[in-house]
Amino acid sequence: MGFAAVQTLVGVTKLSELAIDVSKDWLGYLIKNIGDPVAAQDAATMAYVLTHAGKAGALSGLAIDVSKDWLGYLIKNIGAPVDAQDAATKKYIDDKVALYLLLTGGTMSGAIAMGAHKVTGLADPTEAQDAVTLAYLQAFVHGFEPILGTEGTEGQTQYDTALAFTSEQAYRGGQRLTISNRYVSKLGFWLRKYNSPPGSYYFAVRKVSDDSIIIREAVGLADDLSTTVTYIEHTFATPVLVNEEVRILVEYTASDTTNVISSWYQNSDVKASEYRTYCNANLVYVDFSAVGHDHAYIYTYVSP
């Protein structure tokens, strides 16, 4: 259709009178002989584009000499990267990330060879297949070591005198003796209460050399004791290996002078090479090696 036909059809005599109100498919025809663009949305000729691109040729000849803000637009359909600084597609990155374990956690799909390196900082296991630390394993195995030996008991069971645990007299009391290479699993003493003593009492094994604790555990509430002398035995949570001179003790510090507990001893020498001991309110031990008193006690052990 020529311009004359357009004039007749739309009723205009000049192109400037023609209103553009719709997008138009040019069906492969060219718009020819247009001027150079002035405004941002003006059409441009091929010659203008090549001139202002700085290279009359393909994109491969375009020099990139400045950072460019893509304003949210995508760079699409790029190839897989070859060099370290090449751009990569989302799929390429996603596929690579899937091969690694995230620091936030994940599920392994294959074995890990540690190459003689350690796995450190493990928590204690809670499920059957959880990894364990050396400390956890040692504590676990240590609890079963006594099973390999033969269980026995040691002690002396005679008593005729009470050692009262009061704020003015004693905080700890028991027997000083040597235990040679035995796992001690239980400890017992003869006890009673007077009135209503508060708090808990403890059984302990302490080194004579420096008074450090080998084991010390709460046994029960003082007020739960009987008002008659009764043998009280405590099983330790984990048997402990003892191989030195120690004090085996009842320990109680919560009493006053009337609401107290007492532990009982024999006012004569019963066992050779061991004797009664107590720690007074000033935390000074008094040993009865010369007098010949023996505290009443029993401990259960296993020799490895």
Secondary structure, DSSP 8 states (H G I E B T S, - for coil): --HHHHHHHH--SSGGG----S----TT----S-----STT----HHHHHHHTTSSS-GGG----S----TT----S-----STT----HHHHHHHHTTS--TT-----S----TT----S-----STT----HHHHHHHHHTTGGGGSEEEEEEE----EEEEE-TTSEEEEEEEEEEEEEEEEEEEEEEEEES---SEEEEEEEETTT--EEEEEEEEEGGGS-SS-EEEEEEEEEEEEEEEEEEEEEE-----SSSEEEEEEESS--STT-EEEEEETTS-EEE-TTTT-EE-EEEEEEE-
